[in-house]
């Protein structure tokens, strides 16, 4: 069977479902763990439950900060909690194979 490379951009849903299905048991502190179409996780910590989300924002070339904060704050808010911190995901552009400098 020939394997094709993963396309640039979001991981295809079927591949993501397969990968998340192979993670095995999660620690007891993970109240809401990785799942397809799940935008946040919930962790039971000694100080309370921490809800975390980090969603890359694409399709914008200017004023990236505002949409990044709004999208991620929304992912936390829809879980029923008040957003307090910001966790960033940074996507770097793909480099054509001919331009790569592999060691």
C-alpha positions in Angstrom: 0.0 0.0 0.0 1.4 3.4 -0.9 1.2 6.1 1.8 0.7 9.7 0.7 2.0 12.6 2.8 -0.4 14.5 5.1 -1.7 17.6 3.3 -0.7 21.0 4.5 -3.3 22.4 6.9 -5.6 20.7 9.3 -5.2 17.0 10.0 -7.9 15.0 8.1 -10.7 14.1 10.6 -10.4 10.3 9.9 -6.6 10.4 10.6 -7.1 12.4 13.7 -9.8 10.0 15.0 -7.4 7.1 14.4 -4.5 8.8 16.2 -6.7 9.8 19.2 -8.1 6.3 19.4 -4.6 5.0 20.0 -3.7 7.2 22.9 -4.5 4.5 25.6 -5.9 5.3 29.0 -5.7 8.9 30.2 -4.6 9.9 33.7 -7.4 10.3 36.2 -6.9 14.0 36.3 -8.1 14.3 32.7 -11.8 15.0 33.0 -12.2 15.8 29.3 -9.5 14.6 27.1 -8.6 14.5 23.4 -11.4 13.9 21.0 -12.4 14.8 17.4 -14.3 18.2 17.3 -13.5 18.8 21.0 -12.1 22.3 21.4 -10.9 22.2 25.0 -9.8 19.9 27.7 -10.6 19.8 31.4 -8.0 18.9 34.0 -8.7 18.2 37.7 -5.9 20.0 39.6 -5.5 20.5 43.4 -6.7 24.1 43.0 -9.8 23.2 41.0 -10.6 22.3 37.4 -8.5 23.9 34.7 -10.1 24.2 31.2 -7.6 24.7 28.4 -7.9 25.4 24.7 -5.4 26.3 22.0 -6.7 26.7 18.5 -4.5 28.0 15.7 -6.0 30.9 13.8 -5.4 30.9 10.1 -6.6 32.9 7.1 -5.5 36.2 8.5 -2.4 38.2 7.7 -3.0 41.2 9.8 -4.1 41.9 13.4 -3.7 38.2 14.3 -3.7 38.8 18.1 -7.3 39.8 18.4 -8.9 36.9 16.5 -6.5 34.4 18.2 -7.6 35.6 21.7 -11.3 35.7 20.7 -11.3 32.2 19.2 -9.5 30.6 22.1 -11.5 32.5 24.8 -14.7 31.4 23.1 -13.5 27.7 23.2 -13.0 28.0 26.9 -16.2 30.1 27.5 -18.5 27.5 25.8 -17.3 25.0 28.4 -18.9 27.2 31.0 -15.9 28.8 32.5 -14.3 32.3 32.4 -11.2 32.5 30.3 -8.2 33.8 32.4 -5.0 33.1 30.4 -4.0 32.7 26.8 -2.2 29.7 25.3 -0.9 30.2 21.8 -0.4 27.8 19.0 2.0 28.9 16.4 1.9 27.5 12.9 5.0 27.8 10.7 4.7 27.7 6.9 5.8 24.6 5.2 9.1 24.7 3.4 9.3 23.1 -0.1 11.6 20.1 0.0 14.1 21.7 -2.3 14.6 24.5 0.2 15.0 22.4 3.3 18.4 22.3 5.1 18.3 18.9 6.8 21.4 18.2 9.0 
